[in-house]
Amino acid sequence: MVSRVKSAGLEGVNGYRIDVEVDVSQGLPSFDIVGLPDTAVRESRERVRASIKNCGFDFPARRITVNMAPADKKKEGPLYDLPIFIAILAATEQLRADLREYAFIGELSLGGEIRPVRGVLPIVLALRDSGVRHVFLPRENAAEAGVAGGIDILPAEHVSQVIDHALGILPIEPFYADDAVYAQPPEDLLDFADVAGQLMPKKALETAAAGGHNVGPPGTGKSMLAKRLPSILPDMTFDEALETTKLYSISGLLSAGRPFVSARPFRSPHHTISYAGMAGGGSAPRPGELSLAHNGVLFLDELPEYSKSVLEVLRQPLEDGTVHISRVAAAVEYPCSIMLVCAMNPCKCGFYGHPTKACRCSQKDIDRYIGRVSGPLLDRIDIQVEVPAVSFDDMAQREKGEASDAIRRRVCAAREIQIKRYAGTGITSNARLYGDMLRDCCKLDGEATRLLKKIFETLALSARGYDRILKVARTVADLKAHQDITAADVAEAAQYRALDKKYFHARV
């Protein structure tokens, strides 16, 4: 007899529906799974066999064939244990119930307990969109699945609960997410008010936050400033939060206490991170730090200390906003619309250019250290500003600096201008401008045009560098609520590229 139950799989950041078909026929006893299963799926045979026996059912001593359709997509992970278990019981008529409106997700223990799995949110979204009305899944994944909405979430701890519900013996109460799930309490954020002095770097970070620009400050106190950037960023939209949550779901980083990512991510990987750790990958591809920072901030401290392969992998994703991973079995794409914040010392000892402390590095050592950051990567960093040493007067002053809340209000006002300007284009910030839109939205008056020409020639900018000054100038103008870009806006934007000459010798 043949039975069929619904389940789902993962392809990149999205889910897709899978039909699990089981045929139990006469022949030598065997248990085969087809449909491009990976090792974890093939191991389901032993988990399902043991759990069927230990739950008091008969495991058929016949030929069992499990087909997972569509057969041309790779099936990964242990989440198919439960649907295979149910399909075998249905095929052997040990479970007589109408299963057409149900889907099943979950790993099984040898005793029939249902264990949590990763990627539940995109899977449930795919099931909902395919017309499935009810889904059984592990209780620990219920809060995460409830974020999807529009589908009954039936959480269970043991397969016996699933069977009792299907037979109408003891129905499971559906789980629905309440508003508290979506409005998670914000994590404690560091405040700019605690930073003494540093007016120029603070202004640069405000501009970066307002336009979604990448920023890279060499100097002192840079890490302290970067870690306060999340406190001035605008809230994510629901769609942004949902997309970010899907990435954390497939990475297994959600918990029952925090099933929804409502705050913009701030990721700060150590400089020993590998290529795969940054970009994502593995035999079963998973998102890397680039994608886990999606819609948030990726902070790379001591930039030259990262390996060359890790730094170079940043280039294309920063332009496209996506990471492409190709493997023999599959090719996946993960979003990575991020603000890249880099920090570095001007030399190995950290004192090159310091007003009072002598640098111990030779010019050759300085050039070698700075040269670890390639020109093409540096060219993708819109704002470059030096963070000077804090003076005694700044440290001794009793008055605190401007609070993050005040800065954030200006940032949000500038972002609202951009959202209205780019409505219907898919663009939400100046940093994402390109092509004709860049020229149309960054109009200069005569004085601003002449000044930009002089800056272009003086700094020997590339075409990309020219575009980035335009974008930053557009953001500066938005912070001032200027419709057109003035010469003063261009001059301020140019200040954020001055380090090309000082440290990088106009390599870009």
N, C-alpha and C positions, 0 to 999 in steps of 0.2 A: 504494500500500500504506500501511496505517496502523500506526504503532507507538506504544507508550505506555511511559514511564518515570516513576519517582517522584522527587519533589523536595519542597521545603517553602518556606514563606514566613513572614513576620513580621506579627503584628497586635498592636501594643502591645508588652508584655513577653513574650508567648507566641508560639509557632510554630504552624503548621497545615500539614497535608499538602497537596501540590499534585500533580496528575497532568499531566505534559507530554505532549500528544498531537501527533503529526506525521503529516500526510497529504501524500504526494507523488503528484501526478496529472498527467495530460496537460493541456496548455494553455500559454498564453504564460508564459514564465519570470517568476516572481514569488516573493517571500518575505515572507509576512505573519505577524504575531504578534497573536493576539487573546486576550481574557481580562483586560482592564483593565491592560495593561502601562504602566509609566512610561517616561520617556525612556531611562533606563539599560537597561531591558529591550529596548526597540525597537532600541537600538544593538547589541544582541547579534547582530543579523543580519549586520553587517559583521565582527564579531570571529569569529563561527562560520564564515562563508563563507571568510575568509582562513585560519583555522586548519585547516579541512578540506582545503583545497588544499595548504597548506604541510606537512601531515602525510602527504601522499602518497595521499589519497583523492580520489574524484571528487565534485565538487559538482554535483548534478543540475540540468540546464537545463530544469526543469519547474516546475509550479506547486506551491509549498511552503506549506502552512498549518500554523502552530503554534498549538495551543489550550492554554491554561493554565487548568485547572479546579480549584476552582470559579471560574466566570467573574465572579461578583459581588464578588470581593475584589481590591483593588488589589495589583498585583505590583510590587515595587520592588527596585532594585539589580541588580548584574551577576552574582549567584550562579546564574542560570539558564543561563549560557553552556554549562557542561558537560552538563547534562541535554538541552539542545536539540541539541548536537553529537552525543551518543550516540543520541538518538531519530532524527535524520536518517540516521545510518549504519545503524540498524536498519531504518528504513522503506525504504531503498534496498538492503537486503540486503548491505551491505558489512560488517556486523557480524552474524553469525549466532550468537547466544548467548541463553540464558535469563536475562532481566533482571528477572524478577518479584520476586525477593527483595532487589533492590538499590535504593538511592536515590542521587542524585547532587547534589552541591553544589560550586560553584566558578566563579570568573571565569577566562576564557581569554585568554592573549596571542595575538597573531597567529601565533605559531609553535607553539601548542599547550601552552605551560606553564600550569599551574594556579596561580592566584594566590589569596591568602587573601581572605576576605570577613568582614564583621561579622555578629554575631547567630547564630553557629554553635551555641552551647550551647542556647538555647531551640528552635532548629530541630531539632537532634538529639533533644532530649527529646520533641518532638512526633512525630517519625518513630518513635522507640522505642515510644511509647504507641499509635501506629497499627498496630503489628505488623511494622514493617520490621526485618529482621534484620541487614542490612549497609548501610553508607553509605560512598560514596567522597567524599572531600573534600580540600582542600589540606593538604599536610603541615604547614604553619605553624599550621593550626587544630587539629591532632590532639590536642595536650595539653588544649586547652579542651574539645573534643568528648568526650574521654575521661572528663571529670567526670560525664557523664550516666550511664554504666554501663548494662549490660543490652543493648548493641548493639555489633556489631563495627565498629570504626572502621578504615577502609581508607585510609590517607593516601597521596597520590600527588603527584608533582611535574610530571608530564606526562601527556597523554591516552593516550600509547602504553602507559603502565603500567596504566591502567584497562582498555584493550582487551586487553592480554596477560593480565590477571587474569580478565576475563570469558570469554576463550577457553581458559583453563586452561593457557596457555603458561608464564607466570611469575607465580605467585600472590603477592599482596602480604601481608606479615605484618601481622595485625591489631594495632592499638595499644590497650593498656589502661592506664588511669591507675593508678599505684601510690599507696601511702599518702603518699608525699612530696608529691604534688600537693595533697592536702587539708591537709596540715600545713606550710604555707609558713612559713619563718622570720619571726618578727614584726619589723616595722620598729623602729628605735631610737625609744623613747618617752622623752619628757622626764619627769623625776621631780619630784613635789611636794616632796621633801626639799631641793631647791635653792632653794625659795622662802622668803625670810626673812619671818617674822611672818605677817600676813594670816590669822589664825586664823579669823575670822568668814567671809571669802570662801571659804576652804578648806572649812569646814563646809557652807556653802551648796552648793558644787559636789559635795561628797559626798552631800548630800541629793538633789540633782538627778540624780546618777548612779544612786542607789539606787532612785528612783522613775520615771526616764525623763522628768523635768520639763524644760521650757524655762527658761532662766535668762538674765538680762540685767544685768550689773554696770556702772554708771558709776564712774569714778574713775581711779586710776593702777595700772599693773601688771596691768591686766585681761587683756590679750592673753597675757601670760606665763602666767597662771593657766589661761585657756581652752585653750591649746595643750597643757596637761598633763592635761586631762580624759580623753583616750583611755586613759591609763595606769591609770585606776581603774575603767574600764567592764568588765563581765563579758564573757566570750567569747561570740561568736555561736553559736547552735545550727546544726546542719548545714542545716536548712531555711532559716534566715535567711541563711546564707552563700550557699546556692544561689540564692536569690531576688536577692540583691545582685549575685552574679556574672552573672546573666542580664542585669541592667541594664547592667553594664559591657561585656558581650558585644555587645549591640545598639548600644552607643555606640562600639565599636571600641577600647576601652581596655585589653583584656587582651593579654598577650604570652605567647610560648612559655615564658619563664622564670617567669612568674607567671600561670598560667591560671585560678586560683581565688582569690577574695577571701575570705580566712579571718579577717582583722582588720577590726574595725568602721571604716567609712570616716570620715575627717575632711576635710571640704571647706571651703575658705576662699576664696570668690570675691572679687575686687576690687570696690570699690563702683561701678565703672563698668560692671558687668555689665548686660546688657539684660534686658528682660522675658522673651524667649524663652530666653536663657541661664539664667535662674533657673528658670522653670517648665517649659521644654522647648517644642518646637514645630519650626517650619520647614515647608517644602513637603512634605518627607518627615519626619514628626515623629520627634524623638529626645528622650531624657530630658534634663532640665536639672539644675542643681545640686541642686534639691530632691530629685530621685529618686536622683541619684548619691550622696547622703548617706543613703540608705535604710538603716535599722538602725544608723546611726551618728550623727555630729555635723555640723551645718551651723553654721559659725562666721561671723558677720557683724560684722566690726570697723568701728568708726565708723559705727554704724547710721544716724544722720541724713544721712550723705553719700550713701546709696543713693537712687535716684530713687523718687518716690512710687509709680509703677506697679509697680516691683519689690517695694516693701514691702507694698503692698496685695495683691499676688498671693499672699503668704504666708498670708493669713488663713484661707481655706477649707481649703487642704491641711493646715494645722496642726490643724484640727478633725477632718477626715475621714481623714487619713493617706493620701490619694490625690490625684493631679493629673489633671484631665480636660482633654484637648486636643481641640477640635473643628475639623476642616478640611472643605473641600468634599468631598474624596475619602474621608475617613475620620474616625472619632472614636476616639481611643485613651485608655487609662487607665494611668498609671504609679503604682506604690506610692511613698509617701514618709513612712514612719513614722520620724521623725527626732527628735533632741534639738536644738532651736534654742538656740544660745548667741550672745547679742548683747553687744557692748561699745560704749560711747559715752562721750564726755566730757560733763560737765554744761553746757558752753557751748562757743562757738567757740574761745576761747583756752585752755580746759581748766582754768581756775583758780577757777571759781565754787564757793564753799564750801570752798576750800582754807584750812587753818588759818594759813598764814604768807604765802602769795603772793596779791597783789591781782588780782582779776578786772578786765579792761579792757573787758568787755562791758556795754552798757546792759541794763536789765531788758527792754526791747523786743527787743533782740538775743537775749537768753537765751530768752525766750518763743518767739521765732520759730524758734530752733535746735531746742529741745526739741519744739516743735509739729510738726516734720517727722515725728515718730513718732505715729501716730494712736492714739486711745484704744482702739478695737477691737483693734488689733494688740498694744498694750501689755497689754491684758486677757488675751491668750493666753500671756503670759509668766508662768509660775507663780511663779518666784523672782526677786526684784529686790533686789540687795544692793550697797551701795556698797563700793568697794575704796579704802580710805584710803591716804594717803602712808605709806611705810615710814619708821619712826624710825631714828635713828642707832644706838640700842641693838640694834634688830633686825638691822641690817646688820652690826654689829660682833661679834655673838655668834658663837662658834666652832662651837657645836653645830648640826647640821643639823635641819631640821624632820622631821615624821613622813613616812616613805617612802610612795610610792604603793602598794607591795605591801600594807602594813598597812591602808591605807584601802580598797583593793580587796577585801580579805577581808571587811570589814564590809559593803561594797556587795553583794558576791555573796551573803552570808548574808541580807540584806534581800530581794534579788531571789528567792531560793529560797522565802522565806515567801510572796511574792506569787504565784509560779508555782503553789505548792500551793493557795493560797487561790482562785485563779481557774482551776483546772484544768477543762478542758472548755468554757470560755467563749470562747476565742480571745484573751483578754486576758492579757498577761504582765507588765504594770507598772501602778502606781497612776495614772500620768498618763493612761491610756486608760480610766479608769472613767467611767461615764456613767449617767444615769437612776436607776432603782431600785437598781442594783448599788452606786452611789455611796452611797446612804443605808444600804443593808444592810451594807456593808463598813466604813463610817466611823461607827461607833457612839460617841457621846459620853456621858460621865457628866454629872451635874447641874452640877458646877462648870465643866466644859469647855463645856457648852452656854451657861451664863451669860456666860462670858468671850467666847465667839465672838459672842454677841449684841452685847456691848459693842463689840467690834472692828468688827463689821459696821456699826454705827451711827456709830462714830467715823470710820472711813475712807470711809464712804458707798460701800460696795462694790456692784457690780452682782451679779446672780445668778451670772454666770460667775466673778466674783472670789470670791464666797462658796464656790462649788464648788472653786475652785483652792486656797483655804486648807484646805478639807477634805482634798483629795488630798495636799497637802504634809504636813499633820498626820498623815495615815495613814502616809506614808513615814517621818516622824520617829519615829512609834511603832514601825514595823517595824525601824528601826535600833536601837531599844532593846529589841526583842523584846516589845513590849507588845501584848496582844491587843485591848484597847480603847484609845481615844484619851483621854489625860488632859489636864487644863488646861495642864500644862507643855508638852505636845506642841503644843497650839493656840497657846500663847504664842510658841514658837519659830517655828512656821509664819507667825505674824503678823509677826514681825520681817522676814521675807522679802517683805513687802508695804509696809513703812514708807515706801519712797521715793515711793509715790503722793502722799503729802502734801508731802514735801520738795521734789521736783523737778517733779512732774506735776500738782500741785494737785488731787489726787483726781479726775482726769478719768475714771477707771474705777471 
